[in-house]
Amino acid sequence: MSPVPGLDLSQPISGPAYSRGYRIGASVVLVLIAVQAWRAWDEMAPLLNAQAGWVLGAGAAVLIGSYALLLRSTTVIDATGLQQTGLIDKKIAWNEIRQARLRGFGFARRLVVSTGYGKFRAFYGGTPQLQAAFAAIAARPAGPPQGRIPPRGDGTPPGCPGGPLNPAGPPPRANSPAEGRHPAKVPRGSPQSRRVSPRANPERAGSSVSAVLPIGPDAPPRRPSATAGPDVRRAGPAHLAAQLGAVRQLTLALFAGWEQALPALEVPLHPELNPPLWELGHVGWFQEFWTTRNPQWRRGAAADPQAARPAPRWPQADALYHSGQVPQAARWTLPLPAAATTRALLAQQLDDCLALLRGAGDDDAALYFFRLALLHESMHAEAARYMAQALGIALPERAPRRRAGAGAALHVPAQSLALGQAGGGFAFDNEQPAQPVTLASFEIDAQVRRWRDFLAFVDDGGYAEPQWWSAAGRAWLAAGARRAPRYLRRCDGQWQELLGGRWQRLDLELPACHLSLHEAQAWCAWAGRRLPTEAEWECAAQSGGARFVWGEVWEWTASAFAPYAGFVPHPYRDYSEPWFGTHQVLRGASLATPPWLHDARFRNFYLPDRNDLYAGFRSCAR
C-alpha cells in the first residue's frame, strides 16, 4: 500500500528538480551576468588591485558552481519519502509530513511541506510525473504527521474546553486525592528536591512496607494459572496443536476488526506501525518458514538457519514477509496478496504445520519451532492492539483492566537465584544460560503504579522540571513538546483518556500505561525511588507469590537489554542479538498480551522512547 492514496510508489519517481524552461532561463541569466561582469572588469581592471581581483574571481566561481548544481538537482519520491539533491540537499520522511501545499513557481508548481517540528521545506519537480505526484501528495488530508496519530502527551488538544496543561508550573488539580494525602510540595533548589526519601515523604512515594516475602518451600503459590496462562513452553504435541489453533483464531479475529474499521486496510506510514495485511501474511510466513520449510526443524535451537529450504506456498513470499530483509518503510508498497487469499494461505500453512507436528514426538528440540511460532504469533496479536490504539481503532475486547487502591510495598530478603531459563522446555536465546545472581535485600511495590500516583507528578509540574529527567529524557520531551502522558488530556477540569478512538473519563485507580522509560525514570526521581533491575523483578515475581501482582502492563526496568554471560544465538538470528545495547528490558505482561506469553522469565525489550506500548512501571526504595 502506498503512503499516498492514488500514487504508485512501487518504483521511485525521479527527475530533474527544475523544468527545462527554468534551466534555459537560468542559463540565459547566467550568460547576461557573465557578459556584464566581463565588461565591468575590462573597464575597472586598471583601478583594481590583486586582492579585489581574487574576490571577484571567487564570486564568479561560486556563481558558476551554483549554476552547475542547479542543473544537476534531482528530486526523488519513493516509499520512504521525498528527497532533493543538488543545489540544496533536503530529505523528509512520510511520517514527518504534517501538511503539504502546492505553490506557484514560474511555469510549474513547487511542493511546500510543513513538518511536525514547525519547519517548512520546498521541493521542486521539473517533469510532469513529479508535478502529478506533488498534486497527489498535496491532496492528502492535513493533520498530524502521516495520519491520525493521537496526541503524544501534549496536554489538551485544541478545542477541548479544559485548556492545555501549563508547562510553567502545576495546573489546578483535578481527580486528585484529598488535599491532606496529596504529595507535599518541596522547595525548589533544596536537597530534597533532588532526592526525596520515601520514608521522609511517604505520601509522594505512595507505599509502605507490609510483609517479608518467604522463600523456599514455605513460599506462597505462584500466580493462579488463569493469570499465568497455559504452559506452552513445556506443552506436548496435542496441547500445542490446540494452542496453535487458538492463537490463529485470535489473529483472524483481530484482523477482522481491522477490516471493519478500515475496509481498505490503509494505515499511514509511521515507524510505530505496519500495514495490517502485511502483519497477517507475516505470521503465516514465519510459521511456514521455521516449521514446514525448515529441513532441520527437529534439531531445534541447534538448527542451521541458512539451510536450503523448499519454495513457499506463495511465490516470492520471502521477499514480501521476511522482516529481517524487508525494511519497515518498504512494506507499504509491496505487491501483497489480497486479504481473502492471505487468509486461505494461513489456513493451508496451519494445516501443514499441524500435520508435521503430529509426528514430532515429545522431544523439546523437535517441538522448539512449533513453540516459537506460537509465541511469535502471540507477540503480533498484541502489536495489532497497540497499533489500533495509536490510530483510534477499537478492536475486539481484551481482558478488563483491574482497579486497585494504594498498594503496599514488599520487602524481599537478600538471596541468591538463577536468573533466566534452566531445565527443559522452550527458552528464547536471550533467557539463556541461567545466571547465578546474588541480591541484597530490597523493597519493591507489590503492584504497578496507578494513574493517581503518576498524575501527582504531572500536577506538580513534573514535565516542566528538567531536574527530574535524564539527558535522554529531556531530549525526548523537547522533540515532542510533551507536557503529559500519551493518550491523556485535561478537559473541563478532569483527566480523560483516549481509548479506541473515544475520549472518556480516566479512572485514577487503573495502572498508568503508555509511558516511556523516560517518564518512568522521571517519576522515580521525583518520588525519591528507582526502577527495579530485571534481576530484582524476576526474584520478586518468583518468590512473591500472589502478593506480587503482575500482568497488567509491561514494566520498564533499570536494565539495558544485554546478553547473559555465555549467550549463544538461536536460529532466529533477528530476534535478540541486533538489539543488544540499544533497547531496554521490560518484564511481566499486559492485559493485551495473549496468555501464551505470560512467563516471569520472559525478557521483553523496546527502545526507551516508545510510549505506544502497554507499558508502565513499579518502583523500589533507594
C-alpha positions in Angstrom: 0.0 0.0 0.0 1.3 3.5 -0.9 1.7 6.1 1.8 -0.1 8.5 -0.7 -3.5 7.3 -1.9 -3.6 7.0 -5.6 0.2 7.3 -6.0 2.0 4.2 -7.2 5.4 4.1 -5.4 6.3 0.5 -6.3 9.1 2.2 -8.3 10.7 5.6 -7.3 9.5 8.7 -9.2 12.5 10.8 -10.1 13.6 13.5 -12.4 15.2 17.0 -12.7 14.2 19.3 -9.9 13.8 22.2 -12.3 11.9 22.3 -15.6 13.7 22.6 -18.9 12.3 26.1 -19.3 13.6 27.2 -15.9 17.0 25.8 -16.7 17.1 27.5 -20.0 16.1 30.8 -18.4 18.8 30.4 -15.7 21.3 29.8 -18.4 20.3 33.0 -20.2 20.5 34.9 -17.0 24.0 33.5 -16.2 25.3 34.5 -19.7 24.0 38.0 -19.3 25.6 38.3 -15.9 28.8 37.0 -17.3 28.8 39.4 -20.2 28.1 42.4 -17.9 30.8 41.2 -15.4 33.3 40.9 -18.2 32.6 44.4 -19.4 32.8 45.8 -15.9 36.1 44.0 -15.3 37.5 45.3 -18.6 36.7 48.9 -17.6 37.7 48.7 -14.0 40.7 46.4 -14.2 43.3 49.3 -14.1 41.7 50.5 -10.9 41.6 47.2 -9.0 44.4 45.6 -7.0 45.2 41.9 -6.9 43.1 41.2 -3.8 39.9 42.7 -5.4 40.6 40.6 -8.4 40.7 37.4 -6.3 37.4 38.4 -4.7 35.7 38.9 -8.0 37.1 35.6 -9.3 35.9 33.7 -6.3 32.4 35.3 -6.7 32.3 34.1 -10.3 33.4 30.6 -9.3 30.6 30.4 -6.7 28.1 31.6 -9.3 29.2 29.0 -11.9 29.3 26.2 -9.2 25.7 27.1 -8.1 24.5 27.0 -11.6 26.1 23.6 -12.2 24.4 22.2 -9.1 21.1 23.7 -10.2 21.3 21.9 -13.5 22.1 18.6 -11.7 19.4 19.0 -9.0 17.3 15.8 -8.8 14.0 15.1 -6.9 13.1 11.5 -5.9 9.8 10.3 -4.4 9.8 6.8 -3.1 8.3 4.6 -0.3 10.4 6.3 2.3 9.6 10.0 1.5 10.9 12.9 -0.6 14.5 13.8 -1.4 16.1 16.5 -3.4 19.8 16.7 -4.2 21.9 19.3 -5.9 21.9 23.0 -5.1 20.5 22.3 -1.6 20.2 18.7 -0.3 16.9 18.1 1.6 15.0 15.0 2.7 11.8 14.3 4.5 10.2 11.0 5.5 6.4 10.4 5.1 5.9 10.2 8.9 7.3 13.8 9.3 4.9 15.5 7.0 2.1 17.4 8.7 0.8 19.3 5.7 1.7 19.8 2.0 0.6 22.6 -0.3 1.3 23.5 -4.0 2.6 27.0 -4.6 3.3 28.7 -7.9 6.9 28.7 -9.2 7.5 30.1 -12.7 5.8 27.8 -15.2 5.4 25.0 -12.7 4.5 24.5 -9.1 6.6 23.6 -6.1 5.5 21.5 -3.1 5.8 23.2 0.2 5.8 20.7 3.1 5.2 21.5 6.7 6.8 19.1 9.2 5.7 18.1 12.6 8.5 20.2 14.0 7.4 23.6 12.8 9.7 23.7 9.8 8.9 24.2 6.1 10.7 22.7 3.1 10.1 23.3 -0.6 10.6 20.6 -3.2 10.8 21.3 -6.9 9.7 19.0 -9.8 10.8 19.5 -13.3 8.8 16.7 -15.0 5.1 16.1 -15.5 5.4 12.9 -13.4 6.9 14.8 -10.5 4.2 17.5 -10.8 1.4 14.9 -10.8 3.0 13.2 -7.7 3.1 16.7 -6.0 -0.6 17.1 -6.7 -1.4 13.7 -5.1 0.7 14.5 -2.0 -0.9 17.9 -1.6 -4.4 16.3 -1.8 -3.8 14.2 1.3 -5.8 15.4 4.3 -3.9 17.7 6.6 -3.2 16.6 10.2 -0.6 15.1 12.5 2.4 13.5 10.8 1.3 10.9 8.4 -2.2 10.4 9.5 -4.4 10.3 12.6 -1.8 9.5 15.3 -3.3 10.7 18.6 -1.6 13.2 20.9 1.7 12.1 22.5 1.4 13.8 25.8 1.0 17.5 24.8 -1.8 18.1 27.3 -5.1 19.1 25.8 -5.6 19.3 22.1 -7.1 22.5 20.7 -10.9 22.6 21.0 -11.1 21.0 24.5 -12.6 23.5 26.9 -10.3 22.4 29.7 -7.3 24.2 28.2 -3.8 22.9 27.8 -1.6 22.0 30.8 0.6 24.8 32.0 4.2 23.9 31.3 5.5 26.7 33.6 4.0 25.2 36.8 1.4 22.9 38.3 -2.1 23.4 36.9 -5.2 23.3 39.1 -5.5 19.7 40.5 -8.4 17.6 39.3 -9.2 14.0 40.1 -6.6 14.3 42.8 -6.6 12.7 46.3 -7.9 14.6 49.3 -5.6 17.6 50.0 -4.2 16.0 53.1 -3.0 13.0 51.1 -1.6 15.0 48.2 2.2 14.9 47.8 3.9 17.7 49.8 5.5 20.5 47.9 9.3 20.6 48.1 11.1 24.0 47.8 13.0 24.3 44.6 16.7 24.0 45.0 16.6 22.3 48.3 18.4 19.0 48.7 15.1 17.2 49.0 14.1 18.4 45.6 16.8 16.3 44.1 16.5 13.2 46.2 13.4 12.6 48.3 13.5 9.7 50.8 10.3 7.7 50.6 10.4 7.4 54.3 10.7 11.1 54.8 7.9 11.8 52.3 5.7 8.6 52.2 2.8 10.4 50.5 4.9 11.1 47.4 6.2 7.6 47.1 2.7 6.2 48.0 3.8 3.0 49.5 4.7 1.3 52.8 6.3 -2.0 53.7 3.7 -4.6 54.6 5.4 -8.0 54.6 8.5 -10.0 54.3 8.3 -12.5 51.4 9.2 -16.0 52.5 11.3 -18.0 50.0 12.0 -21.7 49.5 9.5 -24.4 50.4 7.4 -22.1 52.6 6.8 -19.5 49.8 3.2 -18.9 48.8 2.0 -20.3 45.5 2.8 -18.7 42.1 0.2 -16.6 40.3 -3.1 -18.5 39.5 -2.9 -20.5 36.3 -5.8 -18.4 34.9 -3.5 -15.4 35.0 -0.3 -17.1 34.1 -1.8 -18.9 31.1 -1.1 -22.4 29.7 2.5 -23.5 30.0 3.1 -23.9 26.2 6.8 -23.8 26.8 6.5 -27.4 28.0 3.4 -28.4 26.1 3.3 -31.7 24.2 2.1 -32.0 20.6 -1.6 -32.4 21.4 -1.8 -29.3 23.7 0.5 -27.4 21.4 -1.7 -28.1 18.4 -4.8 -26.8 20.2 -3.0 -23.6 21.2 -1.7 -23.0 17.7 -5.3 -23.2 16.5 -6.4 -20.8 19.3 -3.8 -18.2 18.5 -4.7 -18.3 14.8 -8.3 -17.7 15.7 -7.2 -14.7 17.7 -5.1 -13.4 14.8 -8.0 -13.7 12.4 -10.5 -12.1 14.8 -8.1 -9.1 15.3 -7.7 -8.8 11.5 -11.5 -8.8 11.1 -11.6 -5.9 13.5 -9.1 -4.1 11.3 -11.2 -4.8 8.2 -14.3 -3.5 9.8 -12.6 -0.3 10.9 -10.5 0.2 7.7 -12.1 -1.6 4.8 -9.2 -0.5 2.5 -6.7 -1.7 5.2 -4.7 1.5 4.6 -2.7 2.9 7.5 -0.3 5.8 7.5 3.4 5.2 7.1 4.8 5.6 10.6 7.7 4.0 12.5 5.3 2.5 15.1 3.0 0.8 12.5 2.9 -2.0 10.0 0.3 -2.5 7.3 -2.4 -4.9 8.8 -2.3 -7.0 5.6 1.5 -7.4 5.9 1.2 -8.4 9.5 -1.4 -11.1 8.7 0.8 -12.6 5.9 3.9 -12.3 8.0 2.7 -14.5 10.9 1.7 -17.3 8.4 5.0 -16.9 6.5 7.0 -17.1 9.8 5.2 -20.3 10.8 5.8 -21.9 7.4 9.5 -20.7 7.2 10.5 -22.2 10.6 8.4 -25.4 10.6 7.3 -27.0 7.3 10.0 -25.3 5.1 12.8 -25.9 7.7 14.7 -29.1 6.8 16.4 -29.1 10.2 13.3 -28.4 12.4 14.0 -31.5 14.5 17.3 -30.0 15.7 15.6 -27.1 17.5 18.0 -24.4 18.7 20.9 -26.2 17.0 19.4 -26.0 13.5 21.3 -24.1 10.8 19.2 -21.0 9.8 20.9 -20.9 6.4 19.9 -24.5 5.4 18.3 -24.6 1.9 14.5 -24.5 2.1 11.9 -25.6 -0.4 9.8 -22.9 -2.1 7.0 -21.3 -0.1 3.3 -21.8 -0.9 3.1 -18.2 -2.2 5.7 -17.3 -4.8 8.1 -14.5 -3.6 6.8 -14.8 0.0 10.3 -14.5 1.3 10.7 -11.2 -0.5 7.4 -9.9 1.0 7.4 -11.1 4.6 10.9 -11.6 5.8 11.2 -8.9 8.4 14.9 -9.1 8.5 15.2 -8.4 4.8 12.2 -6.1 4.1 12.7 -2.6 5.6 9.7 -1.4 7.6 9.1 1.7 5.4 9.0 -0.5 2.2 6.1 -2.7 3.5 3.6 -0.1 2.3 4.4 -0.6 -1.3 4.8 -4.4 -1.6 2.5 -6.3 -4.0 0.8 -8.3 -1.2 -1.8 -10.9 -2.0 -5.4 -9.8 -1.2 -6.9 -10.4 2.2 -9.0 -13.4 1.1 -6.0 -15.0 -0.5 -3.9 -14.3 2.6 -6.5 -15.9 4.9 -6.6 -19.0 2.7 -2.8 -19.2 2.8 -2.8 -19.0 6.6 -5.3 -21.9 6.7 -3.0 -24.0 4.5 0.1 -23.1 6.4 -1.6 -24.0 9.7 -2.8 -27.4 8.3 0.7 -28.1 7.1 2.2 -27.2 10.4 -0.2 -29.3 12.4 0.4 -32.3 10.1 4.1 -32.0 10.7 3.6 -31.6 14.5 1.6 -34.8 14.8 4.8 -36.8 14.0 7.1 -34.7 16.1 7.0 -36.6 19.4 7.7 -35.1 22.8 11.3 -34.1 22.3 12.0 -30.5 23.3 14.2 -30.0 20.3 11.6 -31.3 17.9 8.9 -29.1 19.4 11.1 -25.9 19.5 10.0 -24.3 16.3 6.3 -25.0 16.9 6.5 -23.3 20.3 8.5 -20.4 18.7 5.8 -20.0 16.0 3.0 -19.9 18.7 4.9 -17.3 20.8 5.8 -15.2 17.8 2.2 -15.0 16.6 1.2 -14.0 20.2 3.5 -11.1 20.0 2.0 -9.9 16.8 -1.5 -10.2 18.3 -0.5 -7.7 21.0 1.1 -5.5 18.4 -2.2 -5.4 16.5 -3.9 -3.9 19.6 -1.4 -1.2 20.3 -1.2 -0.2 16.6 -5.0 0.1 16.6 -4.9 2.2 19.8 -2.4 4.5 18.0 -4.9 5.0 15.2 -8.0 5.3 17.3 -9.4 2.0 16.3 -11.4 -0.3 18.7 -10.5 -3.9 18.2 -12.3 -6.9 19.9 -12.3 -6.6 23.7 -9.2 -7.6 25.7 -9.3 -8.5 29.3 -10.9 -5.9 31.6 -8.5 -3.6 33.4 -8.0 -4.1 37.1 -8.8 -1.2 39.6 -6.8 -1.1 42.7 -6.1 1.4 45.5 -2.8 2.2 47.0 -0.7 -0.9 47.1 1.7 -1.9 49.9 5.4 -2.4 49.3 7.0 -5.8 49.7 10.4 -6.4 51.4 12.4 -9.1 49.6 15.2 -10.5 51.8 18.8 -10.9 50.5 19.2 -14.1 48.5 20.7 -15.9 45.5 18.8 -17.1 42.5 19.3 -18.4 39.0 18.3 -15.6 36.5 16.9 -16.9 33.3 15.6 -20.3 32.0 17.2 -23.6 33.0 16.0 -27.1 32.6 13.7 -28.5 29.9 11.1 -26.9 27.7 11.3 -23.8 25.4 13.5 -20.8 26.0 14.4 -17.8 24.0 18.1 -17.3 23.4 18.3 -14.2 25.5 17.0 -16.1 28.5 19.9 -18.5 28.5 22.1 -19.7 30.0 20.7 -19.2 33.5 22.8 -16.8 35.5 23.7 -17.1 39.2 22.8 -13.8 40.9 23.2 -12.6 44.5 20.9 -9.8 45.5 20.9 -7.6 48.6 17.5 -7.1 50.3 15.2 -4.6 48.6 11.8 -3.1 48.9 9.6 -3.2 45.8 6.0 -2.1 45.0 3.5 -5.0 45.2 1.8 -3.8 42.0 2.5 -1.3 39.2 1.9 2.4 39.8 -1.6 3.7 39.2 -2.6 6.9 37.4 -3.3 8.5 40.8 0.4 8.1 41.6 1.7 9.3 38.2 -0.6 12.3 37.7 0.5 13.7 41.1 3.9 14.1 39.4 2.2 15.8 36.4 0.2 18.1 38.6 3.4 19.0 40.4 4.8 20.4 37.1 7.0 17.4 36.6 7.1 17.7 32.8 8.4 21.2 33.1 11.1 20.5 35.6 14.4 19.3 33.9 15.9 18.2 37.2 13.7 15.1 37.2 14.7 14.0 33.7 17.8 12.3 32.3 19.6 13.9 29.4 17.9 11.5 27.0 14.6 12.2 28.7 15.0 15.9 28.3 15.8 15.5 24.6 12.7 13.2 24.2 10.5 15.8 25.9 11.8 18.6 23.7 11.4 16.6 20.5 7.7 16.1 21.0 6.8 19.2 23.2 5.4 16.8 25.7 3.5 18.0 28.8 1.5 14.9 29.8 1.3 11.2 29.1 0.3 10.0 25.7 -3.5 9.5 25.2 -4.4 11.7 28.1 -5.8 15.2 28.2 -7.4 17.5 30.8 -10.9 18.6 29.8 -13.4 20.5 32.0 -11.1 20.1 35.0 -11.0 16.3 34.6 -8.4 13.9 33.2 -9.6 12.0 30.2 -8.1 9.1 28.3 -8.3 8.2 24.6 -9.4 4.6 24.3 -10.4 3.0 21.0 -10.7 6.4 19.4 -13.1 7.9 22.0 -12.3 10.2 24.9 -13.6 9.1 28.3 -13.1 10.0 31.9 -9.9 8.5 33.3 -10.2 6.1 36.3 -7.3 7.1 38.5 -7.1 3.6 40.1 -6.1 1.9 36.8 -2.5 1.2 36.0 -0.5 4.1 34.5 0.0 3.0 30.9 1.6 4.1 27.6 4.6 5.5 29.4 8.1 5.7 28.0 11.2 4.7 30.0 12.0 8.4 30.4 8.6 9.1 32.1 9.1 6.2 34.5 12.6 7.3 35.4 11.4 10.9 35.9 8.6 9.9 38.3 11.1 7.8 40.3 13.5 10.7 40.6 10.6 13.0 41.7 9.4 10.4 44.2 12.8 9.5 45.6 12.6 6.0 44.3 14.1 3.9 41.5 13.2 1.3 38.9 13.9 -2.3 39.8 16.6 -4.2 37.9 15.3 -7.1 35.9 17.0 -9.5 38.4 15.1 -7.9 41.3 11.9 -8.0 39.3 12.3 -11.7 38.5 13.3 -12.5 42.1 10.2 -10.8 43.4 7.9 -12.5 40.8 9.3 -15.9 41.6 9.3 -15.6 45.4 6.5 -13.2 46.0 3.5 -15.4 45.2 0.1 -13.9 44.8 1.1 -10.7 46.7 3.4 -9.7 43.8 0.8 -8.8 41.2 1.9 -8.6 37.6 0.4 -8.9 34.1 -1.5 -5.6 34.0 1.1 -3.6 31.9 4.6 -4.3 30.7 7.0 -2.9 33.3 10.1 -0.9 32.5 13.2 -2.0 34.4 16.5 -0.3 35.1 18.3 -2.9 33.0 19.6 -2.4 29.5 18.9 -5.3 27.1 22.2 -7.3 27.1 23.1 -10.9 26.6 23.6 -13.2 29.6 27.1 -14.5 30.0 27.6 -17.4 27.6 24.9 -16.2 25.2 24.6 -18.3 22.1 22.2 -17.0 19.4 19.4 -19.3 18.3 18.5 -19.9 14.6 16.1 -16.9 14.6 19.0 -14.5 14.5 17.0 -11.3 14.2 15.2 -11.8 17.5 17.8 -10.7 20.1 21.3 -10.0 19.0 20.7 -7.0 16.8 19.0 -5.1 19.7 21.6 -5.6 22.5 22.8 -2.3 23.8 20.1 -0.1 22.3 16.9 -1.4 23.9 15.7 -1.6 27.5 14.2 -4.6 29.3 10.6 -4.8 30.2 9.2 -7.6 32.4 5.8 -9.1 33.0 2.9 -8.8 30.5 0.0 -6.6 29.8 -3.8 -7.2 29.6 -3.4 -7.1 25.8 -0.7 -9.9 26.0 -2.1 -13.3 24.9 -1.7 -15.8 27.8 0.8 -17.9 26.0 3.5 -15.2 26.5 3.0 -14.9 30.3 6.2 -16.1 31.9 8.1 -14.5 34.7 11.4 -15.1 33.0 10.4 -13.6 29.6 12.5 -10.6 28.6 10.6 -8.1 26.5 12.7 -5.2 25.1 12.0 -1.9 23.4 13.6 1.4 22.7 13.4 3.8 25.7 11.3 6.3 23.7 8.4 4.0 23.0 5.2 5.2 24.6 2.7 3.4 22.3 3.2 0.1 24.2 1.0 -1.1 27.1 3.9 -0.2 29.4 4.1 1.2 32.9 6.3 0.6 35.9 6.7 -0.3 39.6 9.4 1.2 41.8 11.8 0.2 44.5 13.1 2.1 47.6 16.6 3.6 47.1 
